[in-house]
Amino acid sequence: MKKIQILGTGCAKCQKLAAVADDAAKALGLTYEIEKVTEIERIMGFGVMFTPALVVDGVVKVAGKVPSLEDTKKLLA
Amino acid sequence: MNANSPKCSCSCNEESGPPALVYSCSGAADTGEIADRAARLIKAEDKAWMSCLAGIGARASGLLASAAAAPDLIAIDGCPQDCAKKTLELAGFANIRHVRVTDLGYMKGKTPVSEGAVRKVADAAMATLIKN
């Protein structure tokens, strides 16, 4: 089970990143769960200073932007 | 939200983010301490955000991703070893704005840590943002 976390306070880009990650995971046929982390303290605990951010199995893959679907698939693979 | 709370890249109802992340060598010598205090002064005055050089060295994923997302990176080094700048470069970052305390008239091992020195280094670090 791959664990995908979306870090952000719930703004439009955060929601877009969650949707792109969901689409990418489905396209890859992954078994996964997505968690939206909205609490500032938890976000800062990842060392992330720019949101939204994508975390896969505890590793921050990207911060401060929404990658393309193809790039997100690479980050999830 | 304090000065180091994460910034949203979509500018949705949030204060504007920092123009740069600043890293200090924070070395053991007096000039390393001045570098550290200068970075903290910049943070305290909310001119830029200080981030953790040790996290870059440790390849902490969140700190690496934050550096990659920053508009600019400033490295403040205490001496010509340039450890802060080199640590960032070894992690893959380029075009780093750089200030070296010993280039500003201070000698390693012979410089009392003073508010004046810290201010001078902090101002020099921020001035790098307006240079090409």
Backbone of each chain as ProteinMPNN parsed JSONL, in Angstrom:
{"seq_chain_A": "MKKIQILGTGCAKCQKLAAVADDAAKALGLTYEIEKVTEIERIMGFGVMFTPALVVDGVVKVAGKVPSLEDTKKLLA", "coords_chain_A": {"N_chain_A": [[0.85, -1.205, 0.0], [0.752, 2.054, -1.047], [1.492, 5.133, 0.435], [0.155, 8.225, 0.071], [0.522, 11.617, 0.622], [-0.89, 14.807, 0.776], [0.213, 17.947, 1.249], [-0.997, 20.914, 2.528], [-3.023, 23.829, 3.017], [-5.542, 23.619, 2.05], [-6.195, 25.028, -0.215], [-6.864, 26.074, -3.651], [-4.78, 25.08, -5.315], [-3.781, 23.064, -3.737], [-5.905, 21.288, -3.71], [-5.978, 20.687, -6.379], [-3.543, 19.384, -6.714], [-4.033, 17.117, -5.166], [-5.984, 15.918, -6.725], [-4.58, 15.423, -9.1], [-2.624, 13.674, -8.158], [-4.224, 11.557, -7.379], [-5.314, 10.811, -9.844], [-2.961, 10.048, -11.143], [-2.064, 7.901, -9.578], [-4.117, 6.081, -9.978], [-3.863, 5.696, -12.729], [-1.478, 4.36, -12.786], [-2.173, 2.055, -11.627], [-1.901, 1.602, -8.917], [-2.014, 0.375, -5.544], [-3.217, 2.277, -3.035], [-3.376, 4.945, -0.597], [-4.728, 8.148, 0.111], [-3.946, 10.989, 1.943], [-4.935, 14.105, 3.157], [-3.068, 16.619, 4.456], [-3.548, 19.198, 6.5], [-2.908, 20.7, 8.685], [-0.865, 23.231, 9.921], [1.274, 22.8, 11.68], [1.86, 20.088, 11.34], [2.557, 20.093, 8.659], [4.858, 21.676, 8.707], [6.435, 19.974, 10.102], [7.35, 18.215, 8.234], [9.368, 19.621, 7.139], [8.689, 21.271, 5.147], [8.341, 24.3, 3.427], [6.958, 25.557, 1.499], [3.837, 25.33, 0.02], [1.482, 23.778, -2.314], [2.478, 20.423, -1.304], [3.816, 17.255, -2.186], [3.899, 14.109, -0.787], [5.298, 10.939, -0.667], [5.113, 7.844, 0.667], [6.33, 8.87, 2.965], [8.361, 10.48, 2.01], [9.177, 13.652, 0.865], [8.33, 14.719, -2.24], [7.899, 16.863, -3.989], [7.509, 20.411, -3.74], [5.603, 23.414, -3.439], [4.439, 23.607, -5.958], [2.275, 22.349, -8.576], [2.817, 19.44, -10.101], [2.846, 18.111, -13.489], [0.563, 15.621, -14.815], [2.006, 13.501, -15.947], [4.554, 13.898, -14.841], [3.892, 13.556, -12.194], [3.181, 10.9, -12.141], [5.688, 9.754, -12.492], [6.831, 10.498, -10.091], [5.402, 8.995, -8.324], [5.935, 6.419, -9.014]], "CA_chain_A": [[0.0, 0.0, 0.0], [1.544, 3.288, -1.104], [0.848, 6.212, 1.175], [0.316, 9.529, -0.571], [0.041, 12.716, 1.46], [-0.928, 16.127, 0.15], [0.398, 18.956, 2.285], [-1.504, 22.228, 2.141], [-4.112, 24.259, 3.882], [-6.84, 23.374, 1.418], [-6.44, 25.996, -1.282], [-7.157, 25.513, -4.973], [-3.648, 24.279, -5.81], [-3.695, 21.845, -2.912], [-6.941, 20.376, -4.191], [-5.57, 20.242, -7.712], [-2.479, 18.392, -6.53], [-4.671, 15.889, -4.693], [-6.669, 15.307, -7.869], [-3.555, 14.917, -10.024], [-2.017, 12.498, -7.523], [-5.222, 10.483, -7.445], [-5.354, 10.361, -11.243], [-1.689, 9.383, -11.463], [-2.034, 6.616, -8.882], [-5.054, 5.199, -10.678], [-3.288, 5.363, -14.032], [-0.396, 3.396, -12.558], [-2.745, 0.845, -11.045], [-1.342, 1.427, -7.585], [-2.809, 0.265, -4.33], [-2.752, 3.474, -2.349], [-4.294, 5.771, 0.184], [-4.359, 9.565, 0.078], [-4.299, 11.772, 3.127], [-4.7, 15.546, 3.047], [-2.529, 17.158, 5.706], [-3.86, 20.63, 6.451], [-2.447, 21.406, 9.89], [0.426, 23.881, 9.689], [2.33, 22.178, 12.491], [2.242, 18.815, 10.709], [3.242, 20.425, 7.403], [6.21, 22.131, 9.057], [7.158, 18.795, 10.571], [7.988, 17.592, 7.066], [10.414, 20.514, 6.648], [8.16, 21.934, 3.951], [8.12, 25.727, 3.634], [6.112, 26.035, 0.412], [2.792, 24.366, -0.294], [1.243, 22.414, -1.861], [3.592, 19.496, -1.407], [3.445, 15.849, -2.379], [4.717, 13.185, 0.004], [5.045, 9.538, -1.025], [5.739, 6.951, 1.655], [7.116, 9.639, 3.92], [9.395, 11.274, 1.344], [8.646, 14.811, 0.152], [8.771, 14.626, -3.635], [7.871, 18.18, -4.616], [6.829, 21.422, -2.935], [5.395, 24.73, -4.034], [3.865, 23.606, -7.306], [1.507, 21.168, -8.968], [3.444, 18.849, -11.286], [1.938, 17.568, -14.497], [0.143, 14.232, -14.569], [3.112, 12.601, -16.295], [5.597, 14.039, -13.822], [3.393, 12.982, -10.933], [3.291, 9.432, -12.277], [7.093, 9.41, -12.241], [7.1, 10.677, -8.665], [4.709, 7.939, -7.583], [6.377, 5.083, -9.447]], "C_chain_A": [[0.878, 1.245, 0.0], [0.775, 4.385, -0.372], [1.181, 7.549, 0.542], [-0.265, 10.583, 0.364], [0.142, 14.026, 0.683], [-0.843, 17.156, 1.26], [-0.094, 20.301, 1.776], [-2.726, 22.554, 2.965], [-5.485, 24.148, 3.238], [-7.19, 24.33, 0.299], [-6.64, 25.275, -2.621], [-6.02, 24.635, -5.487], [-3.485, 22.991, -5.015], [-4.709, 20.817, -3.418], [-6.598, 19.845, -5.578], [-4.481, 19.181, -7.611], [-3.063, 17.06, -6.063], [-5.345, 15.158, -5.855], [-5.662, 14.707, -8.854], [-2.902, 13.659, -9.453], [-2.959, 11.303, -7.587], [-5.288, 9.913, -8.869], [-4.095, 9.564, -11.601], [-1.634, 7.997, -10.816], [-2.959, 5.607, -9.562], [-4.475, 4.754, -12.018], [-2.185, 4.327, -13.911], [-0.902, 2.086, -11.971], [-2.241, 0.553, -9.641], [-2.42, 1.08, -6.56], [-2.323, 1.375, -3.417], [-3.827, 4.052, -1.453], [-3.783, 7.207, 0.119], [-4.843, 10.236, 1.354], [-4.009, 13.24, 2.829], [-4.269, 16.066, 4.41], [-2.689, 18.673, 5.657], [-3.34, 21.419, 7.654], [-1.034, 21.94, 9.666], [1.556, 23.178, 10.449], [2.794, 20.866, 11.859], [3.002, 19.078, 9.403], [4.683, 20.843, 7.689], [7.071, 20.968, 9.552], [7.841, 18.03, 9.449], [9.163, 18.443, 6.551], [9.977, 21.291, 5.419], [7.83, 23.39, 4.259], [7.259, 26.336, 2.531], [5.088, 24.947, 0.089], [2.165, 24.713, -1.646], [2.494, 21.553, -1.993], [3.055, 18.067, -1.489], [4.43, 14.965, -1.618], [4.316, 11.758, -0.36], [5.836, 8.653, -0.078], [6.728, 7.695, 2.548], [8.192, 10.519, 3.322], [8.739, 12.426, 0.581], [9.216, 14.809, -1.266], [8.83, 15.986, -4.32], [7.105, 19.13, -3.696], [6.645, 22.686, -3.754], [4.833, 24.758, -5.426], [3.047, 22.334, -7.517], [2.163, 20.591, -10.217], [2.402, 18.325, -12.27], [1.568, 16.133, -14.143], [1.304, 13.276, -14.847], [4.242, 12.683, -15.266], [5.161, 13.422, -12.493], [3.457, 11.457, -10.986], [4.731, 8.977, -12.008], [7.416, 9.512, -10.749], [6.467, 9.569, -7.828], [5.266, 6.55, -7.889], [7.472, 4.528, -8.55]], "O_chain_A": [[1.654, 1.468, 0.93], [-0.434, 4.538, -0.543], [2.342, 7.954, 0.485], [-1.396, 10.459, 0.835], [1.143, 14.3, 0.021], [-1.726, 17.231, 2.115], [0.335, 20.772, 0.723], [-3.375, 21.674, 3.533], [-6.484, 24.548, 3.835], [-8.351, 24.434, -0.095], [-6.59, 24.048, -2.705], [-6.268, 23.561, -6.035], [-3.098, 21.956, -5.559], [-4.402, 19.63, -3.535], [-6.895, 18.696, -5.905], [-4.501, 18.193, -8.344], [-2.635, 15.998, -6.515], [-5.282, 13.932, -5.951], [-5.872, 13.613, -9.376], [-2.657, 12.696, -10.179], [-2.529, 10.174, -7.823], [-5.313, 8.698, -9.065], [-4.167, 8.537, -12.276], [-1.203, 7.033, -11.448], [-2.622, 4.432, -9.7], [-4.581, 3.587, -12.396], [-1.978, 3.516, -14.814], [-0.146, 1.124, -11.836], [-2.163, -0.604, -9.227], [-3.584, 1.453, -6.707], [-1.145, 1.414, -3.06], [-5.005, 3.704, -1.536], [-2.578, 7.454, 0.076], [-5.987, 10.071, 1.778], [-2.945, 13.57, 2.303], [-5.007, 15.966, 5.391], [-2.036, 19.347, 4.86], [-3.334, 22.65, 7.643], [-0.13, 21.203, 9.274], [2.652, 22.991, 9.921], [3.989, 20.571, 11.846], [3.964, 18.38, 9.082], [5.611, 20.417, 7.0], [8.295, 20.993, 9.425], [8.795, 17.287, 9.682], [9.87, 18.029, 5.632], [10.799, 21.897, 4.732], [7.13, 23.684, 5.228], [6.874, 27.501, 2.617], [5.444, 23.783, -0.091], [2.302, 25.852, -2.092], [3.439, 21.906, -2.698], [2.003, 17.733, -0.943], [5.644, 15.073, -1.794], [3.133, 11.417, -0.359], [7.065, 8.707, -0.029], [7.818, 7.204, 2.841], [8.873, 11.237, 4.053], [7.855, 12.206, -0.248], [10.429, 14.889, -1.461], [9.715, 16.232, -5.139], [6.19, 18.728, -2.978], [7.435, 22.985, -4.65], [4.752, 25.826, -6.034], [3.123, 21.383, -6.739], [2.076, 21.192, -11.288], [1.237, 18.126, -11.924], [2.187, 15.513, -13.278], [1.553, 12.352, -14.073], [4.811, 11.665, -14.872], [5.969, 12.842, -11.767], [3.756, 10.808, -9.984], [4.957, 7.946, -11.376], [8.179, 8.707, -10.214], [6.953, 9.251, -6.743], [5.083, 5.617, -7.108], [7.952, 3.417, -8.777]]}, "seq_chain_B": "MNANSPKCSCSCNEESGPPALVYSCSGAADTGEIADRAARLIKAEDKAWMSCLAGIGARASGLLASAAAAPDLIAIDGCPQDCAKKTLELAGFANIRHVRVTDLGYMKGKTPVSEGAVRKVADAAMATLIKN", "coords_chain_B": {"N_chain_B": [[-0.324, 33.26, 11.732], [3.059, 32.504, 11.685], [6.353, 33.865, 10.818], [7.686, 31.791, 9.63], [5.864, 29.988, 8.729], [4.534, 27.656, 6.373], [4.378, 28.736, 2.983], [1.764, 29.313, 0.736], [1.71, 28.497, -2.64], [-0.182, 29.473, -4.317], [-1.067, 31.903, -3.596], [-3.388, 32.303, -2.094], [-5.242, 34.123, -0.15], [-3.141, 34.522, 1.605], [-0.309, 35.946, 3.269], [2.359, 37.474, 1.444], [5.076, 35.451, 0.36], [8.531, 34.611, 1.165], [11.357, 36.367, -0.318], [13.518, 34.825, -0.633], [15.276, 31.893, 0.544], [17.452, 31.63, 3.27], [20.635, 30.443, 4.146], [22.998, 29.49, 6.578], [26.462, 28.965, 7.357], [27.019, 28.646, 9.998], [29.295, 28.116, 11.503], [31.974, 27.049, 13.777], [33.789, 29.035, 14.427], [34.322, 32.556, 15.236], [33.532, 34.093, 13.041], [31.806, 32.331, 11.837], [29.775, 32.274, 13.696], [28.887, 34.883, 13.459], [27.89, 34.74, 10.869], [25.758, 32.988, 11.298], [24.17, 34.46, 13.105], [23.555, 36.616, 11.512], [21.926, 35.464, 9.565], [19.802, 34.745, 11.197], [18.969, 37.264, 12.012], [18.027, 38.332, 9.627], [15.876, 36.629, 9.268], [14.381, 37.28, 11.577], [13.668, 39.867, 11.005], [11.999, 39.427, 8.98], [12.78, 39.511, 6.327], [13.711, 37.534, 4.739], [13.459, 33.943, 4.697], [14.949, 31.808, 7.051], [16.518, 28.709, 6.531], [17.413, 25.239, 7.102], [20.695, 24.388, 6.935], [21.916, 22.028, 7.71], [19.942, 20.176, 7.214], [19.943, 20.15, 4.467], [22.431, 19.028, 3.991], [21.932, 16.55, 5.109], [20.2, 15.564, 3.319], [17.468, 15.775, 3.728], [14.221, 15.291, 2.765], [12.055, 17.129, 2.713], [13.254, 19.572, 3.204], [14.987, 19.769, 1.061], [13.121, 19.875, -1.04], [11.884, 22.247, -0.387], [13.954, 24.093, -0.741], [14.253, 23.817, -3.466], [11.897, 24.951, -4.294], [12.082, 27.581, -3.606], [12.209, 31.115, -4.317], [14.745, 32.247, -4.47], [18.095, 31.516, -3.344], [20.17, 32.133, -0.587], [23.418, 31.994, 0.598], [25.316, 32.23, 3.507], [28.538, 32.451, 4.444], [31.125, 31.951, 6.843], [33.853, 31.908, 6.398], [36.537, 31.376, 3.959], [36.214, 28.656, 3.391], [33.71, 28.185, 2.555], [31.476, 26.531, 3.19], [28.654, 26.523, 3.405], [27.72, 27.387, 0.888], [28.902, 25.421, -0.725], [27.697, 23.112, 0.279], [25.063, 23.449, -0.526], [25.472, 23.459, -3.287], [26.469, 20.861, -3.693], [24.202, 19.472, -3.222], [22.864, 19.917, -5.479], [21.979, 22.432, -6.157], [22.091, 25.575, -7.845], [23.297, 28.839, -8.915], [23.484, 30.359, -6.564], [23.082, 32.935, -4.258], [25.648, 34.653, -2.625], [27.489, 35.356, 0.339], [30.441, 36.148, 2.076], [31.764, 36.277, 5.226], [34.41, 36.955, 5.879], [35.133, 38.401, 3.701], [34.216, 40.854, 4.159], [35.792, 42.414, 5.679], [36.348, 41.244, 8.1], [38.276, 39.222, 10.288], [38.853, 35.795, 10.58], [38.726, 34.286, 13.716], [39.574, 36.506, 14.998], [37.615, 38.315, 15.447], [35.37, 39.93, 17.345], [32.037, 39.025, 18.143], [29.603, 41.134, 17.177], [26.815, 43.43, 17.296], [26.989, 45.248, 15.252], [28.629, 44.003, 13.339], [27.058, 41.797, 12.699], [24.834, 43.067, 11.627], [25.975, 44.284, 9.372], [26.726, 42.086, 7.822], [24.256, 40.857, 7.437], [22.936, 42.826, 5.96], [24.566, 42.855, 3.706], [24.066, 40.325, 2.727], [21.339, 40.473, 2.019], [21.562, 42.373, 0.057], [22.592, 40.979, -2.045], [20.462, 40.05, -3.432], [19.643, 41.984, -5.163], [21.575, 42.146, -7.003], [22.862, 41.197, -10.199]], "CA_chain_B": [[0.717, 32.5, 11.041], [4.328, 33.173, 11.93], [7.188, 34.153, 9.645], [8.195, 30.584, 8.992], [4.798, 29.082, 8.323], [4.621, 27.384, 4.94], [3.727, 29.671, 2.08], [1.009, 28.688, -0.346], [2.172, 29.025, -3.924], [-1.27, 30.035, -5.137], [-1.369, 33.228, -3.066], [-4.787, 32.346, -1.681], [-5.505, 34.726, 1.153], [-1.986, 34.433, 2.486], [0.685, 36.99, 3.098], [3.339, 37.088, 0.443], [6.152, 34.621, 0.888], [9.854, 35.224, 1.239], [12.056, 36.488, -1.603], [14.609, 33.844, -0.671], [15.644, 31.15, 1.744], [18.835, 31.937, 3.623], [21.348, 29.363, 4.833], [24.245, 29.935, 7.192], [27.384, 27.884, 7.724], [26.919, 28.503, 11.467], [30.52, 27.433, 11.903], [32.435, 27.17, 15.16], [34.593, 30.247, 14.621], [33.569, 33.792, 15.434], [32.895, 34.516, 11.785], [30.672, 31.421, 11.634], [28.689, 32.741, 14.568], [28.336, 36.096, 12.832], [27.071, 34.273, 9.735], [24.529, 32.431, 11.857], [23.342, 35.535, 13.661], [23.062, 37.434, 10.402], [20.787, 34.75, 8.98], [18.679, 34.842, 12.14], [18.483, 38.64, 11.984], [17.225, 38.434, 8.398], [14.616, 35.932, 9.574], [13.631, 38.038, 12.582], [13.134, 41.065, 10.355], [11.091, 38.915, 7.954], [13.264, 39.889, 5.0], [13.776, 36.24, 4.056], [13.286, 32.872, 5.681], [16.109, 30.968, 7.288], [16.266, 27.281, 6.483], [18.448, 24.465, 7.797], [21.762, 23.844, 6.1], [22.155, 20.63, 8.097], [18.938, 19.371, 6.517], [20.396, 19.979, 3.078], [23.504, 18.037, 4.057], [21.35, 15.249, 5.44], [19.281, 15.224, 2.231], [16.093, 15.706, 4.239], [13.454, 15.524, 1.537], [11.241, 18.339, 2.79], [14.121, 20.743, 3.11], [15.438, 19.828, -0.337], [11.998, 20.329, -1.869], [11.66, 23.662, -0.09], [15.009, 24.855, -1.423], [13.947, 23.798, -4.903], [10.72, 25.79, -4.538], [12.346, 28.96, -3.186], [12.519, 32.054, -5.414], [16.192, 32.459, -4.488], [18.819, 30.939, -2.217], [21.314, 32.921, -0.118], [24.319, 31.292, 1.512], [26.231, 33.097, 4.26], [29.659, 31.679, 4.962], [31.998, 32.693, 7.741], [35.252, 31.934, 5.948], [36.685, 30.908, 2.562], [35.843, 27.252, 3.179], [32.44, 28.277, 1.808], [30.737, 25.278, 3.426], [27.221, 26.654, 3.129], [27.538, 27.419, -0.568], [29.266, 24.118, -1.294], [26.691, 22.131, 0.685], [23.924, 23.633, -1.438], [25.868, 23.023, -4.633], [26.565, 19.396, -3.71], [22.827, 18.958, -3.241], [22.316, 20.131, -6.817], [21.456, 23.783, -6.365], [23.007, 26.483, -8.535], [22.923, 30.26, -8.88], [23.291, 30.708, -5.154], [23.59, 34.246, -3.832], [26.661, 34.267, -1.639], [28.226, 36.354, 1.113], [31.471, 35.555, 2.924], [32.027, 37.251, 6.29], [35.802, 37.419, 5.819], [35.275, 39.349, 2.585], [33.656, 42.14, 4.585], [36.742, 43.077, 6.564], [36.448, 40.564, 9.395], [39.254, 38.133, 10.278], [38.465, 34.599, 11.326], [39.458, 34.104, 14.955], [39.969, 37.789, 15.586], [36.49, 39.232, 15.294], [34.31, 39.817, 18.347], [30.693, 39.011, 17.571], [28.948, 42.381, 17.59], [25.592, 43.759, 16.547], [27.38, 45.946, 14.039], [29.098, 43.033, 12.35], [25.899, 40.996, 12.28], [24.015, 43.929, 10.749], [26.682, 44.485, 8.102], [26.648, 40.841, 7.042], [22.855, 40.666, 7.039], [22.639, 43.776, 4.877], [25.278, 42.394, 2.504], [23.358, 39.148, 2.212], [20.114, 40.904, 1.34], [21.953, 43.138, -1.139], [22.872, 40.064, -3.157], [19.229, 39.798, -4.19], [19.429, 43.004, -6.199], [22.666, 42.056, -7.982], [22.628, 40.223, -11.264]], "C_chain_B": [[2.06, 33.212, 11.223], [5.176, 33.253, 10.67], [7.695, 32.903, 8.95], [7.11, 29.568, 8.688], [4.903, 28.841, 6.833], [3.833, 28.394, 4.119], [2.989, 28.893, 1.0], [1.397, 29.314, -1.673], [1.06, 29.617, -4.766], [-1.719, 31.397, -4.611], [-2.81, 33.373, -2.594], [-4.915, 32.873, -0.259], [-4.333, 34.592, 2.121], [-1.07, 35.622, 2.237], [1.722, 36.51, 2.08], [4.498, 36.335, 1.097], [7.48, 35.33, 0.837], [10.465, 35.38, -0.152], [13.15, 35.442, -1.743], [14.613, 33.019, 0.607], [17.112, 31.429, 2.009], [19.408, 30.805, 4.476], [22.655, 29.93, 5.373], [25.139, 28.747, 7.484], [27.306, 27.602, 9.216], [28.138, 27.791, 12.035], [30.976, 27.769, 13.316], [33.182, 28.467, 15.434], [33.698, 31.474, 14.823], [32.865, 34.245, 14.152], [31.725, 33.579, 11.417], [29.493, 31.819, 12.489], [28.052, 34.007, 13.998], [27.445, 35.712, 11.656], [25.726, 33.756, 10.233], [23.605, 33.531, 12.352], [22.787, 36.438, 12.568], [21.843, 36.778, 9.752], [19.562, 34.856, 9.892], [18.112, 36.25, 12.196], [17.595, 38.858, 10.759], [15.859, 37.781, 8.613], [13.759, 36.758, 10.528], [12.989, 39.28, 11.979], [12.229, 40.716, 9.186], [11.486, 39.376, 6.549], [13.435, 38.66, 4.116], [13.579, 35.185, 5.133], [14.588, 32.103, 5.807], [15.695, 29.508, 7.176], [17.517, 26.552, 6.971], [19.479, 23.897, 6.827], [22.036, 22.381, 6.434], [21.163, 19.709, 7.391], [19.284, 19.16, 5.053], [21.501, 18.922, 3.038], [22.99, 16.643, 4.314], [20.414, 14.743, 4.34], [17.869, 14.977, 2.762], [15.147, 16.154, 3.126], [12.638, 16.811, 1.58], [12.066, 19.597, 2.652], [14.694, 20.887, 1.708], [14.334, 20.36, -1.238], [11.712, 21.801, -1.631], [12.703, 24.533, -0.764], [14.734, 24.932, -2.921], [12.795, 24.733, -5.239], [10.978, 27.267, -4.25], [12.641, 29.861, -4.382], [14.02, 32.265, -5.572], [16.802, 31.793, -3.267], [20.006, 31.835, -1.878], [22.132, 32.059, 0.835], [25.225, 32.311, 2.187], [27.309, 32.221, 4.874], [30.555, 32.559, 5.819], [33.411, 32.855, 7.227], [35.352, 31.349, 4.536], [36.466, 29.41, 2.346], [34.523, 27.159, 2.414], [31.557, 27.031, 1.983], [29.253, 25.384, 3.107], [26.959, 26.6, 1.624], [27.822, 26.045, -1.18], [28.25, 23.032, -0.929], [25.468, 22.223, -0.229], [24.264, 23.143, -2.843], [25.938, 21.504, -4.732], [25.19, 18.734, -3.706], [22.142, 19.241, -4.575], [21.791, 21.517, -7.099], [22.528, 24.684, -6.977], [22.504, 27.915, -8.396], [22.622, 30.741, -7.461], [23.878, 32.093, -4.887], [24.521, 34.0, -2.642], [27.326, 35.464, -0.976], [29.214, 35.622, 2.012], [31.881, 36.614, 3.956], [33.442, 37.811, 6.191], [36.066, 38.329, 4.621], [34.804, 40.752, 2.973], [34.541, 42.832, 5.622], [36.908, 42.428, 7.924], [37.4, 39.374, 9.282], [38.765, 36.975, 11.144], [39.346, 34.445, 12.558], [39.844, 35.389, 15.656], [38.846, 38.818, 15.531], [35.46, 39.021, 16.404], [32.934, 39.853, 17.658], [29.953, 40.236, 18.092], [27.694, 42.607, 16.749], [25.944, 44.437, 15.233], [27.833, 44.999, 12.942], [27.934, 42.2, 11.808], [25.03, 41.799, 11.308], [24.674, 44.082, 9.384], [26.57, 43.248, 7.211], [25.216, 40.593, 6.567], [22.496, 41.586, 5.876], [23.331, 43.35, 3.578], [24.576, 41.186, 1.886], [22.098, 39.562, 1.454], [20.436, 41.683, 0.07], [22.246, 42.221, -2.322], [21.636, 39.815, -4.013], [19.001, 40.828, -5.291], [20.582, 43.049, -7.192], [22.284, 41.039, -9.05], [23.45, 38.968, -11.008]], "O_chain_B": [[2.17, 34.404, 10.939], [4.784, 32.78, 9.603], [8.094, 32.963, 7.787], [7.409, 28.405, 8.418], [5.322, 29.732, 6.095], [2.759, 28.843, 4.519], [3.518, 27.941, 0.426], [1.408, 30.538, -1.805], [1.322, 30.201, -5.817], [-2.665, 31.979, -5.142], [-3.387, 34.456, -2.688], [-4.715, 32.14, 0.71], [-4.534, 34.555, 3.335], [-1.056, 36.215, 1.158], [1.927, 35.312, 1.887], [4.838, 36.575, 2.256], [7.551, 36.513, 0.504], [10.137, 34.62, -1.063], [13.65, 35.2, -2.842], [14.026, 33.406, 1.617], [17.923, 31.461, 1.082], [18.761, 30.29, 5.388], [23.325, 30.732, 4.723], [24.661, 27.662, 7.815], [27.502, 26.469, 9.654], [28.022, 26.963, 12.939], [30.43, 28.662, 13.963], [33.198, 28.942, 16.569], [32.486, 31.425, 14.61], [31.731, 34.724, 14.193], [30.773, 34.0, 10.761], [28.343, 31.715, 12.062], [26.834, 34.179, 14.049], [26.373, 36.288, 11.467], [24.683, 34.056, 9.652], [22.41, 33.536, 12.057], [21.679, 36.961, 12.688], [20.859, 37.445, 9.432], [18.438, 35.032, 9.424], [16.911, 36.426, 12.402], [16.542, 39.489, 10.848], [14.829, 38.309, 8.195], [12.557, 36.916, 10.315], [11.905, 39.694, 12.39], [11.748, 41.602, 8.48], [10.629, 39.601, 5.694], [13.317, 38.741, 2.893], [13.537, 35.492, 6.325], [15.244, 31.787, 4.814], [14.638, 29.119, 7.673], [18.55, 27.173, 7.221], [19.169, 23.035, 6.004], [22.352, 21.586, 5.548], [21.51, 18.589, 7.015], [18.962, 18.125, 4.47], [21.51, 18.043, 2.176], [23.537, 15.665, 3.804], [19.899, 13.628, 4.421], [17.168, 14.078, 2.297], [15.265, 17.265, 2.611], [12.544, 17.512, 0.572], [11.625, 20.576, 2.049], [14.867, 22.004, 1.219], [14.584, 21.2, -2.102], [11.341, 22.525, -2.556], [12.379, 25.594, -1.299], [14.949, 25.963, -3.558], [12.725, 25.252, -6.352], [10.166, 28.116, -4.617], [13.255, 29.42, -5.353], [14.51, 32.443, -6.687], [16.115, 31.538, -2.278], [20.756, 32.247, -2.763], [21.59, 31.466, 1.768], [25.83, 33.153, 1.523], [27.033, 31.364, 5.713], [30.721, 33.75, 5.556], [34.096, 33.818, 7.57], [34.356, 30.88, 3.986], [36.529, 28.946, 1.208], [34.259, 26.178, 1.718], [30.965, 26.546, 1.019], [28.66, 24.436, 2.593], [26.091, 25.864, 1.154], [27.079, 25.569, -2.039], [27.976, 22.14, -1.732], [24.914, 21.208, -0.65], [23.449, 22.497, -3.502], [25.519, 20.923, -5.733], [25.034, 17.589, -4.131], [20.99, 18.859, -4.784], [21.219, 21.763, -8.161], [23.713, 24.565, -6.665], [21.436, 28.167, -7.839], [21.635, 31.435, -7.212], [25.019, 32.381, -5.247], [24.196, 33.214, -1.753], [27.678, 36.447, -1.629], [28.879, 34.612, 2.63], [32.296, 37.715, 3.592], [33.652, 39.007, 6.396], [37.12, 38.959, 4.544], [34.971, 41.708, 2.216], [34.091, 43.719, 6.347], [37.543, 43.0, 8.811], [37.347, 38.613, 8.315], [38.327, 37.16, 12.28], [40.572, 34.472, 12.456], [40.374, 35.37, 16.767], [39.085, 40.025, 15.562], [34.748, 38.017, 16.393], [32.714, 40.617, 16.718], [29.706, 40.363, 19.292], [27.537, 42.057, 15.659], [25.277, 44.226, 14.22], [27.478, 45.16, 11.774], [27.847, 41.938, 10.608], [24.555, 41.275, 10.3], [24.001, 44.016, 8.356], [26.35, 43.352, 6.004], [24.996, 40.172, 5.431], [21.832, 41.17, 4.926], [22.763, 43.467, 2.493], [24.509, 41.053, 0.664], [21.829, 39.052, 0.366], [19.664, 41.654, -0.889], [22.157, 42.645, -3.474], [21.744, 39.419, -5.174], [18.257, 40.577, -6.239], [20.588, 43.871, -8.108], [21.479, 40.138, -8.814], [23.393, 38.023, -11.795]]}, "name": "protein", "num_of_chains": 2, "seq": "MKKIQILGTGCAKCQKLAAVADDAAKALGLTYEIEKVTEIERIMGFGVMFTPALVVDGVVKVAGKVPSLEDTKKLLAMNANSPKCSCSCNEESGPPALVYSCSGAADTGEIADRAARLIKAEDKAWMSCLAGIGARASGLLASAAAAPDLIAIDGCPQDCAKKTLELAGFANIRHVRVTDLGYMKGKTPVSEGAVRKVADAAMATLIKN"}
